[in-house]
Amino acid sequence: MLPDIIWTLVAFVITLFVLSYFLGDNELFRLAIMIFIGVSAGYAAVMIIYQILLPRLITPLLTSSFNENIWLFIPAVLGILLLFKLSTKLSVLGNPAMALLTGVGAAVAISGAVTGTLFGQVNGAISTFDVSGLTTASSIGTQLLGGVVLLAGTVTSLAYFHFGARKKEGQEAAAPPFLVQILARIGQVFIAITLGALFAGVLAASLAALIERLDYLLNVLKLFIS
């Protein structure tokens, strides 16, 4: 019972520290942010050690023969080289491992963007015109209308980010074609609606979190007053 009371008081105090930002940037809010960052970094480090390094690298190297896990020495050496980035004099030794890590991360991000976003957007635009499973005229019309709006929003939004050929220094950039300008104006409307919807969603989530925290503070006060 006592540990629960202690952690309740800790959560209560940290919540007050975060809400003190309403009065402006202050030391209490900075302390709460530092605690949050420190706890997050510590949790991430513990998860990496106990779920990746120990079971997948250190334990196999210590319990198996050299020939069975010879390939594990590659990530072990690269991980050790990364530690040299902590030193300003020896940081150059960690550049190969950092370059490999950056290259793999960039490749994964690009492939994920192409397969998950670009291809997904194309498939989503095409699938909206599939009316094979619909029977009534109203449902077919609604489906096709949604597909037309989605396709128009995609095309016009891409037209808004149209870039012409690069001009040499001293030359003025040529205006895009008139049709592209019209599509770009329409794309601005779709982008504005999208950003407005995203902002409304973030605001609603923030207000919900604020209400939940205020309700928590009131419940804690009632608990200790009673």
Backbone as a chain_set.jsonl record, in Angstrom:
{"seq": "MLPDIIWTLVAFVITLFVLSYFLGDNELFRLAIMIFIGVSAGYAAVMIIYQILLPRLITPLLTSSFNENIWLFIPAVLGILLLFKLSTKLSVLGNPAMALLTGVGAAVAISGAVTGTLFGQVNGAISTFDVSGLTTASSIGTQLLGGVVLLAGTVTSLAYFHFGARKKEGQEAAAPPFLVQILARIGQVFIAITLGALFAGVLAASLAALIERLDYLLNVLKLFIS", "coords": {"N": [[0.829, -1.211, 0.0], [1.932, 1.25, 0.817], [4.025, 1.725, -1.179], [2.349, 2.185, -3.415], [1.07, 4.564, -2.688], [3.252, 6.277, -2.596], [4.149, 6.287, -5.3], [1.884, 7.328, -6.456], [1.902, 9.916, -5.388], [4.284, 10.818, -6.553], [3.613, 10.766, -9.309], [1.569, 12.646, -9.195], [2.944, 15.003, -8.443], [4.764, 15.316, -10.603], [2.965, 15.655, -12.679], [1.868, 18.124, -11.957], [4.186, 19.638, -12.321], [4.489, 19.512, -15.107], [2.113, 20.755, -15.953], [2.665, 23.268, -15.05], [3.716, 24.658, -17.116], [1.842, 26.263, -18.222], [2.168, 28.666, -16.995], [4.344, 29.629, -18.226], [7.683, 29.012, -19.533], [9.616, 27.291, -17.222], [11.659, 26.271, -14.39], [10.602, 24.031, -13.105], [9.034, 22.765, -15.061], [11.067, 22.156, -16.883], [12.52, 20.359, -15.361], [10.682, 18.228, -15.175], [10.603, 17.492, -17.88], [13.249, 16.666, -18.256], [13.302, 14.471, -16.541], [11.458, 12.816, -17.862], [12.777, 12.396, -20.338], [15.122, 11.16, -19.421], [14.1, 8.812, -18.176], [12.902, 7.607, -20.408], [15.146, 7.187, -22.061], [16.63, 5.467, -20.415], [14.837, 3.282, -20.24], [14.766, 2.496, -22.939], [17.441, 1.735, -23.27], [17.634, -0.452, -21.494], [15.789, -2.234, -22.698], [17.09, -2.675, -25.145], [19.428, -3.918, -24.278], [18.508, -6.266, -22.917], [16.799, -7.518, -24.717], [17.977, -7.562, -27.205], [20.932, -7.34, -27.348], [21.901, -9.174, -25.313], [20.361, -11.728, -25.713], [20.72, -12.17, -28.487], [23.306, -11.645, -29.274], [25.491, -11.554, -27.25], [25.007, -13.825, -25.542], [24.82, -16.042, -27.487], [27.504, -15.896, -28.445], [28.981, -16.599, -26.196], [28.077, -19.128, -25.457], [28.058, -20.829, -27.64], [29.966, -22.522, -30.216], [32.913, -21.269, -31.943], [32.869, -21.577, -34.732], [30.178, -21.864, -35.288], [28.925, -19.42, -34.815], [30.369, -17.448, -36.146], [29.71, -15.354, -37.78], [28.542, -13.562, -36.071], [30.516, -11.991, -35.025], [30.847, -9.856, -36.672], [28.671, -7.857, -36.303], [29.36, -7.443, -33.609], [31.94, -6.325, -33.661], [31.383, -4.01, -35.142], [29.627, -2.742, -33.383], [31.371, -2.232, -31.237], [33.105, -0.45, -32.504], [31.385, 1.702, -32.821], [31.338, 2.743, -30.266], [33.604, 4.254, -30.137], [32.862, 6.689, -31.096], [32.259, 8.234, -28.978], [34.524, 9.478, -28.184], [36.424, 12.324, -29.002], [38.916, 12.256, -30.22], [39.22, 9.667, -31.181], [37.026, 9.245, -32.727], [36.941, 8.872, -35.451], [37.327, 6.211, -35.948], [34.867, 5.081, -35.609], [33.438, 5.809, -37.833], [33.085, 4.023, -40.139], [31.182, 2.125, -39.132], [29.105, 3.864, -38.448], [28.519, 4.914, -40.968], [27.588, 2.614, -42.28], [25.333, 2.08, -40.683], [23.814, 4.391, -41.154], [23.412, 4.201, -43.931], [21.963, 1.767, -44.178], [19.717, 2.452, -42.653], [18.696, 4.588, -44.207], [18.106, 3.216, -46.574], [16.127, 1.422, -45.696], [14.175, 3.267, -44.897], [13.576, 4.551, -47.346], [12.706, 2.4, -48.953], [10.515, 1.631, -47.418], [8.934, 3.926, -47.636], [8.4, 3.929, -50.376], [7.155, 1.401, -50.916], [5.198, 1.29, -48.896], [3.932, 3.802, -48.821], [3.867, 5.192, -51.414], [3.16, 3.106, -53.299], [1.022, 2.166, -51.813], [-0.661, 4.392, -51.867], [-1.258, 4.501, -54.595], [-2.539, 1.998, -54.971], [-4.681, 2.426, -53.218], [-6.031, 4.518, -54.523], [-6.795, 3.23, -56.856], [-8.342, 1.076, -55.944], [-10.669, 2.261, -55.049], [-12.297, 2.534, -57.222], [-13.275, 0.077, -57.698], [-16.126, -1.591, -58.072], [-17.211, -4.034, -57.984], [-18.301, -5.573, -55.914], [-20.621, -4.269, -55.214], [-24.125, -3.626, -55.344], [-26.389, -1.931, -55.544], [-27.454, 1.091, -57.212], [-27.044, 3.519, -55.932], [-25.034, 3.016, -54.01], [-22.956, 2.324, -55.722], [-22.623, 4.734, -57.116], [-21.861, 6.409, -54.981], [-19.459, 5.204, -54.252], [-17.907, 5.557, -56.593], [-17.887, 8.351, -56.715], [-16.441, 8.975, -54.401], [-14.014, 7.818, -55.165], [-13.304, 9.451, -57.344], [-12.953, 11.932, -56.064], [-10.831, 11.281, -54.332], [-8.827, 10.592, -56.188], [-8.609, 13.022, -57.567], [-7.733, 14.697, -55.477], [-5.232, 13.513, -54.962], [-3.817, 13.854, -57.43], [-3.912, 16.662, -57.812], [-2.661, 17.566, -55.495], [-0.093, 16.563, -55.863], [0.532, 18.092, -58.087], [0.76, 20.563, -56.924], [3.26, 20.476, -55.766], [4.921, 20.713, -57.904], [7.916, 20.938, -59.708], [9.972, 22.769, -61.828], [12.512, 22.722, -64.454], [15.892, 23.156, -63.423], [17.241, 26.365, -63.257], [19.951, 28.319, -64.558], [22.359, 30.353, -62.782], [21.33, 33.667, -62.339], [19.297, 33.588, -64.173], [15.79, 33.827, -64.518], [13.319, 31.803, -63.005], [11.191, 29.815, -64.948], [7.666, 30.12, -65.303], [5.331, 27.609, -64.272], [3.349, 25.483, -66.465], [0.03, 26.593, -67.521], [-2.087, 24.832, -66.954], [-0.985, 23.252, -64.953], [-0.742, 25.164, -62.969], [-3.434, 25.683, -62.364], [-4.234, 23.163, -61.394], [-2.535, 23.067, -59.201], [-3.557, 25.089, -57.598], [-6.006, 23.966, -56.889], [-5.013, 21.777, -55.548], [-3.915, 23.039, -53.32], [-6.187, 23.562, -51.821], [-7.029, 20.97, -51.073], [-4.78, 20.214, -49.559], [-4.878, 22.12, -47.516], [-7.294, 21.411, -46.283], [-6.6, 18.855, -45.393], [-4.46, 19.405, -43.596], [-5.881, 20.962, -41.775], [-7.692, 19.056, -40.762], [-5.861, 17.282, -39.569], [-4.742, 18.961, -37.636], [-7.006, 19.467, -36.086], [-7.462, 16.871, -35.124], [-5.11, 16.451, -33.59], [-5.431, 18.499, -31.719], [-7.817, 17.701, -30.465], [-6.969, 15.264, -29.326], [-5.019, 16.26, -27.582], [-6.576, 17.845, -25.851], [-8.145, 15.841, -24.742], [-6.167, 14.396, -23.362], [-5.388, 16.387, -21.563], [-7.76, 16.771, -20.076], [-7.964, 14.249, -18.93], [-5.698, 14.24, -17.278], [-6.296, 16.37, -15.536], [-8.581, 15.346, -14.33], [-7.371, 13.214, -13.056], [-5.75, 14.581, -11.179], [-7.745, 15.769, -9.604], [-8.986, 13.488, -8.535], [-6.878, 12.431, -7.02], [-6.536, 14.461, -5.14], [-9.038, 14.339, -3.868], [-8.76, 11.807, -2.771], [-6.722, 12.071, -0.827], [-7.744, 14.109, 0.747], [-10.081, 13.012, 1.783]], "CA": [[0.0, 0.0, 0.0], [2.796, 2.422, 0.886], [4.608, 2.046, -2.5], [1.331, 2.764, -4.298], [0.865, 5.956, -2.282], [4.441, 7.033, -2.99], [4.137, 6.492, -6.752], [0.778, 8.247, -6.748], [2.381, 11.271, -5.096], [5.277, 11.17, -7.571], [2.876, 11.103, -10.534], [0.842, 13.89, -8.934], [3.884, 16.13, -8.466], [5.286, 15.492, -11.966], [1.875, 16.222, -13.466], [1.841, 19.558, -11.643], [5.353, 20.252, -12.957], [4.207, 19.663, -16.54], [1.06, 21.762, -16.114], [3.199, 24.596, -14.731], [4.088, 25.331, -18.368], [0.831, 27.285, -18.478], [2.702, 29.917, -16.458], [5.536, 29.952, -18.979], [8.815, 28.103, -19.361], [10.166, 27.441, -15.878], [12.553, 25.2, -13.98], [9.835, 22.826, -12.77], [8.693, 22.098, -16.316], [12.3, 21.589, -17.43], [12.843, 19.181, -14.554], [9.791, 17.148, -15.599], [11.035, 17.045, -19.203], [14.494, 15.914, -18.087], [12.946, 13.169, -15.968], [10.828, 12.024, -18.915], [13.801, 11.987, -21.299], [15.997, 10.203, -18.768], [13.399, 7.53, -18.018], [12.73, 7.021, -21.745], [16.45, 6.694, -22.505], [16.956, 4.291, -19.619], [13.974, 2.168, -20.65], [15.226, 2.042, -24.252], [18.713, 1.034, -23.082], [17.355, -1.756, -20.875], [15.159, -3.075, -23.709], [18.109, -3.064, -26.13], [20.368, -4.856, -23.654], [17.916, -7.545, -22.536], [16.052, -8.14, -25.804], [18.766, -7.636, -28.439], [22.347, -7.642, -27.154], [22.129, -10.408, -24.554], [19.901, -12.984, -26.322], [21.056, -12.35, -29.902], [24.724, -11.426, -29.559], [26.434, -11.956, -26.208], [24.763, -15.215, -25.131], [25.314, -16.993, -28.497], [28.966, -15.895, -28.53], [29.556, -17.243, -25.022], [27.592, -20.497, -25.267], [28.217, -21.636, -28.854], [31.33, -22.614, -30.719], [33.345, -20.172, -32.795], [32.464, -21.808, -36.119], [28.729, -21.757, -35.438], [28.478, -18.023, -34.757], [31.449, -16.57, -36.586], [29.128, -14.159, -38.387], [28.152, -12.617, -35.024], [31.624, -11.084, -34.717], [30.715, -8.644, -37.49], [27.955, -6.814, -35.542], [30.061, -7.151, -32.358], [33.02, -5.386, -33.97], [30.777, -2.731, -35.524], [29.115, -2.116, -32.161], [32.509, -1.697, -30.489], [33.584, 0.729, -33.22], [30.478, 2.823, -32.546], [31.671, 3.326, -28.972], [34.676, 5.23, -30.319], [32.274, 7.993, -31.408], [32.184, 8.996, -27.738], [35.788, 10.201, -28.038], [36.687, 13.25, -30.114], [40.163, 11.892, -30.895], [39.095, 8.343, -31.815], [35.713, 9.113, -33.359], [37.082, 8.468, -36.847], [37.235, 4.75, -36.007], [33.458, 4.705, -35.654], [32.8, 6.272, -39.069], [32.543, 2.93, -40.979], [29.951, 1.578, -38.548], [28.077, 4.893, -38.57], [28.134, 4.983, -42.382], [26.747, 1.445, -42.559], [24.062, 2.266, -39.99], [23.066, 5.425, -41.867], [23.004, 3.684, -45.239], [20.885, 0.783, -43.996], [18.521, 3.183, -42.221], [18.143, 5.314, -45.348], [17.521, 2.243, -47.501], [14.87, 0.932, -45.111], [13.192, 4.353, -44.937], [13.154, 4.776, -48.73], [11.894, 1.263, -49.394], [9.237, 1.696, -46.719], [8.136, 5.011, -48.211], [7.95, 3.551, -51.725], [6.205, 0.281, -50.867], [4.082, 1.521, -47.983], [3.231, 5.068, -49.064], [3.609, 5.448, -52.835], [2.363, 2.007, -53.842], [-0.239, 2.132, -51.072], [-1.514, 5.46, -52.382], [-1.734, 4.083, -55.918], [-3.525, 0.932, -54.777], [-5.871, 3.003, -52.616], [-6.758, 5.274, -55.542], [-7.377, 2.291, -57.823], [-9.347, 0.22, -55.32], [-11.931, 2.977, -54.85], [-13.111, 2.391, -58.431], [-13.73, -1.31, -57.785], [-17.532, -1.654, -57.658], [-17.69, -5.386, -58.282], [-19.068, -6.116, -54.804], [-21.776, -3.422, -54.93], [-25.304, -4.039, -56.117], [-27.327, -0.84, -55.774], [-26.918, 2.216, -57.974], [-26.6, 4.577, -55.013], [-23.736, 2.632, -53.438], [-21.959, 2.417, -56.796], [-22.364, 6.156, -57.348], [-21.1, 6.933, -53.841], [-18.098, 4.664, -54.344], [-17.211, 6.223, -57.694], [-17.669, 9.745, -56.345], [-15.305, 8.989, -53.481], [-12.809, 7.545, -55.936], [-12.958, 10.645, -58.127], [-12.43, 12.938, -55.135], [-9.524, 10.822, -53.886], [-7.882, 10.717, -57.305], [-8.391, 14.45, -57.814], [-6.893, 15.207, -54.401], [-3.869, 13.017, -55.141], [-3.192, 14.479, -58.598], [-3.744, 18.104, -57.611], [-1.652, 17.776, -54.442], [1.204, 16.363, -56.504], [0.77, 19.243, -58.966], [1.171, 21.703, -56.094], [4.698, 20.346, -55.523], [5.583, 20.625, -59.204], [9.173, 21.677, -59.833], [10.462, 22.816, -63.195], [13.935, 22.495, -64.641], [16.727, 24.075, -62.68], [17.767, 27.455, -64.066], [21.296, 28.763, -64.231], [22.42, 31.552, -61.95], [21.036, 34.893, -63.066], [18.101, 33.4, -64.98], [14.545, 33.715, -63.768], [12.642, 30.516, -63.163], [10.008, 29.892, -65.801], [6.407, 29.765, -64.643], [4.821, 26.313, -64.719], [2.223, 25.581, -67.416], [-1.218, 27.114, -66.96], [-2.867, 23.721, -66.411], [-0.371, 22.86, -63.686], [-1.087, 26.203, -61.996], [-4.821, 25.46, -61.935], [-4.246, 21.967, -60.548], [-1.854, 23.394, -57.954], [-4.498, 25.857, -56.759], [-6.958, 23.003, -56.321], [-4.259, 20.984, -54.584], [-3.79, 23.812, -52.089], [-7.425, 23.379, -51.054], [-6.97, 19.637, -50.464], [-3.743, 20.215, -48.531], [-5.376, 22.905, -46.385], [-8.294, 20.595, -45.586], [-5.886, 17.773, -44.705], [-3.757, 19.961, -42.443], [-6.89, 21.348, -40.796], [-8.185, 17.845, -40.102], [-4.798, 16.788, -38.695], [-4.653, 19.857, -36.484], [-8.169, 19.211, -35.228], [-7.237, 15.609, -34.429], [-4.093, 16.653, -32.547], [-6.024, 19.327, -30.664], [-8.768, 16.886, -29.711], [-6.199, 14.332, -28.5], [-4.379, 17.03, -26.508], [-7.606, 18.207, -24.874], [-8.512, 14.62, -24.025], [-5.096, 14.123, -22.403], [-5.451, 17.4, -20.506], [-8.919, 16.462, -19.234], [-7.639, 13.05, -18.156], [-4.751, 14.625, -16.227], [-7.02, 17.178, -14.55], [-9.423, 14.417, -13.578], [-6.474, 12.469, -12.178], [-5.378, 15.449, -10.071], [-8.898, 15.905, -8.714], [-9.181, 12.222, -7.823], [-5.831, 12.305, -6.002], [-6.857, 15.396, -4.062], [-10.159, 13.784, -3.105], [-8.291, 10.646, -2.023], [-5.957, 12.474, 0.35], [-8.595, 14.93, 1.616], [-10.999, 12.144, 2.495]], "C": [[0.865, 1.263, 0.0], [3.471, 2.735, -0.457], [3.6, 2.659, -3.455], [1.095, 4.233, -3.968], [2.041, 6.822, -2.743], [4.429, 7.32, -4.486], [2.982, 7.389, -7.181], [1.192, 9.687, -6.502], [3.407, 11.731, -6.126], [4.588, 11.565, -8.874], [2.112, 12.408, -10.383], [1.765, 15.099, -9.05], [4.402, 16.37, -9.881], [4.214, 16.063, -12.886], [1.744, 17.718, -13.218], [3.024, 20.29, -12.285], [5.09, 20.494, -14.444], [3.161, 20.747, -16.771], [1.538, 23.165, -15.752], [3.653, 25.348, -15.971], [3.049, 26.375, -18.765], [1.298, 28.655, -17.979], [3.941, 30.374, -17.215], [6.636, 28.934, -18.726], [9.476, 28.348, -18.009], [10.987, 26.211, -15.527], [11.806, 23.908, -13.647], [9.462, 22.052, -14.024], [9.93, 21.455, -16.932], [12.714, 20.345, -16.662], [11.979, 17.997, -14.955], [10.203, 16.603, -16.96], [12.317, 16.232, -19.103], [14.233, 14.537, -17.492], [12.345, 12.265, -17.035], [11.864, 11.522, -19.922], [14.733, 10.944, -20.686], [15.359, 8.836, -18.604], [13.226, 6.842, -19.371], [14.051, 6.447, -22.261], [16.86, 5.453, -21.724], [16.131, 3.073, -19.998], [14.426, 1.604, -21.996], [16.532, 1.262, -24.126], [18.496, -0.356, -22.488], [16.728, -2.712, -21.89], [16.174, -3.554, -24.731], [19.049, -4.11, -25.539], [19.744, -6.227, -23.467], [17.152, -8.232, -23.67], [16.853, -8.264, -27.102], [20.195, -8.095, -28.157], [22.566, -8.974, -26.443], [21.643, -11.655, -25.285], [20.411, -13.22, -27.743], [22.539, -12.182, -30.21], [25.619, -12.018, -28.482], [26.249, -13.416, -25.812], [25.176, -16.226, -26.195], [26.827, -17.031, -28.601], [29.609, -16.64, -27.373], [29.189, -18.719, -24.897], [27.798, -21.396, -26.479], [29.675, -21.622, -29.3], [31.637, -21.468, -31.675], [32.839, -20.345, -34.219], [30.965, -21.608, -36.328], [28.264, -20.29, -35.522], [29.591, -17.052, -35.17], [30.909, -15.272, -37.181], [28.712, -13.132, -37.337], [29.279, -11.654, -34.649], [31.546, -9.804, -35.54], [29.907, -7.574, -36.761], [28.644, -6.474, -34.232], [31.169, -6.128, -32.595], [32.45, -4.023, -34.341], [30.216, -1.998, -34.307], [30.229, -1.524, -31.314], [33.063, -0.442, -31.162], [32.689, 1.944, -32.98], [30.8, 3.502, -31.223], [32.789, 4.358, -29.089], [34.141, 6.606, -30.702], [32.132, 8.856, -30.154], [33.442, 9.833, -27.511], [36.021, 11.094, -29.252], [37.937, 12.865, -30.892], [40.037, 10.596, -31.681], [37.774, 8.164, -32.555], [35.799, 8.66, -34.802], [36.985, 6.95, -36.985], [35.783, 4.281, -36.087], [32.748, 5.113, -36.92], [32.292, 5.129, -39.954], [31.246, 2.344, -40.437], [28.811, 2.579, -38.662], [27.598, 5.02, -40.015], [27.236, 3.812, -42.756], [25.374, 1.589, -41.926], [23.2, 3.297, -40.707], [22.564, 4.928, -43.207], [21.866, 2.687, -45.143], [19.604, 1.473, -43.571], [17.87, 3.94, -43.359], [17.476, 4.366, -46.335], [16.188, 1.708, -46.988], [13.8, 2.007, -45.179], [12.675, 4.581, -46.356], [12.276, 3.634, -49.223], [10.535, 1.249, -48.711], [8.34, 2.786, -47.269], [7.58, 4.629, -49.574], [6.876, 2.478, -51.647], [4.987, 0.577, -49.998], [3.269, 2.762, -48.273], [2.869, 5.239, -50.53], [2.732, 4.36, -53.439], [1.018, 1.9, -53.128], [-1.202, 3.201, -51.55], [-2.087, 5.096, -53.74], [-2.796, 3.007, -55.788], [-4.815, 1.461, -54.164], [-6.701, 3.783, -53.622], [-7.437, 4.358, -56.546], [-8.52, 1.506, -57.2], [-10.681, 0.926, -55.117], [-12.844, 2.887, -56.071], [-13.59, 0.956, -58.642], [-15.142, -1.405, -57.205], [-18.11, -3.046, -57.88], [-18.552, -5.957, -57.157], [-20.307, -5.326, -54.456], [-22.926, -3.79, -55.857], [-26.227, -2.878, -56.455], [-26.644, 0.315, -56.497], [-26.394, 3.314, -57.061], [-25.237, 4.262, -54.412], [-22.627, 2.709, -54.48], [-21.601, 3.88, -57.067], [-21.548, 6.778, -56.228], [-19.657, 6.48, -53.892], [-17.298, 5.371, -55.432], [-16.938, 7.687, -57.382], [-16.489, 9.871, -55.379], [-13.99, 8.728, -54.186], [-12.354, 8.744, -56.744], [-12.358, 11.729, -57.24], [-11.028, 12.561, -54.664], [-8.481, 10.981, -54.983], [-7.583, 12.181, -57.601], [-7.505, 15.059, -56.739], [-5.448, 14.763, -54.541], [-3.159, 13.743, -56.266], [-2.929, 15.96, -58.362], [-2.731, 18.409, -56.511], [-0.25, 17.563, -54.993], [1.539, 17.525, -57.426], [1.21, 20.459, -58.167], [2.675, 21.682, -55.832], [5.473, 20.19, -56.827], [6.834, 21.5, -59.201], [9.632, 21.615, -61.281], [11.952, 22.54, -63.262], [14.735, 23.55, -63.895], [17.328, 25.11, -63.626], [19.171, 27.822, -63.611], [21.234, 30.051, -63.409], [22.213, 32.8, -62.805], [19.804, 34.799, -63.941], [16.885, 33.263, -64.082], [13.891, 32.366, -64.05], [11.371, 30.699, -63.97], [8.773, 29.46, -65.028], [5.926, 28.411, -65.146], [3.671, 26.499, -65.708], [0.924, 25.987, -66.719], [-2.054, 26.007, -66.33], [-2.307, 23.284, -65.06], [-0.69, 23.891, -62.605], [-2.513, 26.02, -61.471], [-4.903, 24.257, -60.996], [-3.584, 22.245, -59.197], [-2.76, 24.184, -57.024], [-5.516, 24.933, -56.116], [-6.267, 22.137, -55.268], [-4.058, 21.698, -53.266], [-5.017, 23.631, -51.194], [-7.404, 22.022, -50.349], [-5.941, 19.585, -49.346], [-4.21, 20.981, -47.304], [-6.41, 22.116, -45.59], [-7.612, 19.481, -44.787], [-5.181, 18.282, -43.467], [-4.735, 20.402, -41.358], [-7.434, 20.15, -40.039], [-7.139, 17.271, -39.149], [-4.668, 17.659, -37.443], [-5.82, 19.64, -35.53], [-8.007, 17.906, -34.46], [-6.214, 15.735, -33.314], [-4.656, 17.468, -31.391], [-6.998, 18.525, -29.817], [-8.043, 15.893, -28.808], [-5.529, 15.054, -27.333], [-5.388, 17.419, -25.432], [-8.05, 16.989, -24.079], [-7.453, 14.254, -22.988], [-5.115, 15.108, -21.249], [-6.605, 17.117, -19.549], [-8.626, 15.248, -18.355], [-6.687, 13.374, -17.011], [-5.428, 15.458, -15.145], [-7.93, 16.303, -13.697], [-8.581, 13.59, -12.613], [-6.079, 13.308, -10.967], [-6.523, 15.606, -9.081], [-9.134, 14.64, -7.908], [-8.132, 12.035, -6.73], [-6.109, 13.243, -4.835], [-8.017, 14.892, -3.208], [-9.712, 12.614, -2.224], [-7.591, 11.059, -0.74], [-6.786, 13.368, 1.281], [-9.536, 14.065, 2.45], [-10.255, 11.201, 3.441]], "O": [[0.578, 2.222, -0.716], [3.498, 3.9, -0.854], [3.945, 3.554, -4.227], [0.937, 5.056, -4.87], [1.857, 7.944, -3.216], [4.668, 8.453, -4.904], [3.095, 8.125, -8.162], [0.88, 10.575, -7.295], [3.407, 12.894, -6.528], [4.935, 12.579, -9.479], [2.016, 13.189, -11.329], [1.413, 16.098, -9.677], [4.473, 17.519, -10.319], [4.515, 16.864, -13.771], [1.536, 18.492, -14.152], [2.882, 21.425, -12.74], [5.428, 21.552, -14.976], [3.302, 21.566, -17.68], [0.889, 24.149, -16.107], [3.946, 26.541, -15.899], [3.341, 27.272, -19.556], [0.863, 29.685, -18.493], [4.526, 31.403, -16.878], [6.536, 28.102, -17.824], [9.85, 29.477, -17.688], [11.009, 25.232, -16.273], [12.321, 22.815, -13.882], [9.561, 20.826, -14.053], [9.859, 20.339, -17.445], [13.206, 19.383, -17.252], [12.479, 16.877, -15.066], [10.162, 15.392, -17.181], [12.463, 15.218, -19.787], [14.862, 13.554, -17.884], [12.679, 11.083, -17.11], [11.834, 10.355, -20.315], [15.095, 9.966, -21.34], [15.995, 7.814, -18.861], [13.385, 5.626, -19.471], [14.078, 5.355, -22.829], [17.378, 4.497, -22.299], [16.655, 1.961, -20.071], [14.467, 0.388, -22.181], [16.716, 0.245, -24.795], [19.109, -1.326, -22.934], [17.1, -3.884, -21.937], [16.132, -4.712, -25.148], [19.423, -5.07, -26.213], [20.353, -7.24, -23.808], [16.884, -9.43, -23.581], [16.448, -8.995, -28.006], [20.624, -9.128, -28.671], [23.332, -9.812, -26.918], [22.434, -12.579, -25.473], [20.522, -14.372, -28.163], [22.985, -12.542, -31.3], [26.429, -12.898, -28.772], [27.222, -14.168, -25.751], [25.837, -17.206, -25.851], [27.393, -18.101, -28.826], [30.665, -17.25, -27.539], [29.933, -19.484, -24.282], [27.718, -22.617, -26.352], [30.49, -20.829, -28.829], [30.732, -20.785, -32.155], [32.423, -19.374, -34.85], [30.532, -21.226, -37.415], [27.308, -19.98, -36.233], [29.724, -15.969, -34.601], [31.554, -14.226, -37.104], [28.544, -11.957, -37.661], [29.032, -10.62, -34.029], [32.112, -8.782, -35.154], [30.408, -6.461, -36.603], [28.541, -5.339, -33.767], [31.32, -5.178, -31.826], [32.969, -2.994, -33.907], [30.319, -0.775, -34.213], [30.07, -0.448, -30.737], [33.444, 0.514, -30.486], [33.169, 3.077, -32.941], [30.564, 4.7, -31.066], [32.911, 5.24, -28.238], [34.877, 7.591, -30.643], [31.911, 10.063, -30.25], [33.425, 10.788, -26.734], [35.836, 10.666, -30.392], [38.017, 13.117, -32.094], [40.669, 10.436, -32.726], [37.438, 7.052, -32.964], [34.831, 8.116, -35.334], [36.597, 6.456, -38.044], [35.512, 3.19, -36.587], [31.568, 4.804, -37.085], [31.183, 5.224, -40.481], [30.312, 2.095, -41.199], [27.675, 2.196, -38.942], [26.407, 5.212, -40.261], [26.242, 3.985, -43.461], [24.363, 1.263, -42.548], [21.993, 3.104, -40.855], [21.423, 5.195, -43.585], [20.915, 2.743, -45.923], [18.524, 1.136, -44.057], [16.645, 3.949, -43.482], [16.41, 4.669, -46.87], [15.236, 1.557, -47.754], [12.644, 1.711, -45.482], [11.477, 4.781, -46.555], [11.232, 3.862, -49.835], [9.526, 0.905, -49.325], [7.126, 2.607, -47.364], [6.439, 4.954, -49.901], [5.807, 2.622, -52.24], [3.874, 0.165, -50.323], [2.066, 2.798, -48.014], [1.697, 5.412, -50.862], [1.686, 4.649, -54.021], [0.001, 1.587, -53.747], [-2.408, 2.968, -51.635], [-3.26, 5.35, -54.013], [-3.844, 3.091, -56.427], [-5.908, 1.022, -54.523], [-7.93, 3.727, -53.591], [-8.524, 4.663, -57.035], [-9.549, 1.289, -57.839], [-11.718, 0.269, -55.023], [-14.044, 3.139, -55.961], [-14.234, 0.654, -59.647], [-15.329, -1.312, -55.992], [-19.326, -3.224, -57.955], [-19.452, -6.753, -57.424], [-20.995, -5.667, -53.494], [-22.722, -4.208, -56.997], [-26.793, -2.842, -57.548], [-25.429, 0.495, -56.411], [-25.403, 3.969, -57.385], [-24.38, 5.141, -54.316], [-21.502, 3.104, -54.175], [-20.43, 4.223, -57.227], [-20.648, 7.579, -56.482], [-18.741, 7.253, -53.616], [-16.144, 5.741, -55.218], [-15.883, 8.213, -57.738], [-15.648, 10.759, -55.522], [-12.969, 9.334, -53.859], [-11.158, 9.027, -56.824], [-11.374, 12.368, -57.612], [-10.14, 13.411, -54.602], [-7.373, 11.454, -54.727], [-6.435, 12.543, -57.857], [-6.617, 15.854, -57.048], [-4.532, 15.54, -54.271], [-2.029, 14.202, -56.095], [-1.848, 16.459, -58.675], [-2.017, 19.409, -56.591], [0.678, 18.29, -54.638], [2.703, 17.908, -57.539], [1.954, 21.298, -58.675], [3.299, 22.734, -55.691], [6.555, 19.602, -56.848], [6.81, 22.646, -58.752], [9.676, 20.543, -61.886], [12.577, 22.172, -62.267], [14.302, 24.693, -63.756], [17.863, 24.759, -64.677], [19.531, 27.66, -62.445], [20.211, 30.733, -63.351], [22.839, 32.965, -63.852], [19.304, 35.822, -64.41], [16.952, 32.652, -63.015], [13.911, 31.863, -65.173], [10.578, 31.607, -63.719], [8.829, 28.549, -64.203], [6.093, 28.096, -66.324], [3.083, 27.579, -65.771], [0.737, 25.768, -65.523], [-2.667, 26.217, -65.283], [-3.061, 22.983, -64.135], [-0.887, 23.527, -61.445], [-2.766, 26.184, -60.278], [-5.547, 24.312, -59.948], [-4.019, 21.722, -58.171], [-2.741, 23.982, -55.81], [-5.853, 25.09, -54.942], [-6.852, 21.806, -54.236], [-4.029, 21.065, -52.211], [-4.902, 23.558, -49.971], [-7.724, 21.933, -49.164], [-6.19, 18.985, -48.3], [-3.973, 20.55, -46.175], [-6.403, 22.148, -44.359], [-7.993, 19.198, -43.651], [-5.28, 17.675, -42.401], [-4.464, 20.242, -40.168], [-7.618, 20.208, -38.824], [-7.475, 16.824, -38.053], [-4.505, 17.15, -36.334], [-5.643, 19.63, -34.312], [-8.367, 17.827, -33.286], [-6.409, 15.2, -32.222], [-4.394, 17.17, -30.226], [-7.009, 18.65, -28.592], [-8.442, 15.692, -27.661], [-5.474, 14.525, -26.223], [-5.093, 17.332, -24.24], [-8.305, 17.088, -22.879], [-7.783, 13.851, -21.873], [-4.89, 14.733, -20.099], [-6.437, 17.215, -18.334], [-8.993, 15.221, -17.181], [-6.838, 12.853, -15.905], [-5.158, 15.268, -13.959], [-8.036, 16.499, -12.486], [-9.009, 13.298, -11.496], [-6.072, 12.803, -9.844], [-6.312, 15.582, -7.869], [-9.451, 14.712, -6.72], [-8.442, 11.544, -5.645], [-5.936, 12.867, -3.676], [-7.989, 14.999, -1.982], [-10.194, 12.437, -1.105], [-7.828, 10.473, 0.316], [-6.548, 13.378, 2.489], [-9.768, 14.32, 3.632], [-10.882, 10.393, 4.126]]}, "num_chains": 1, "name": "protein.A"}
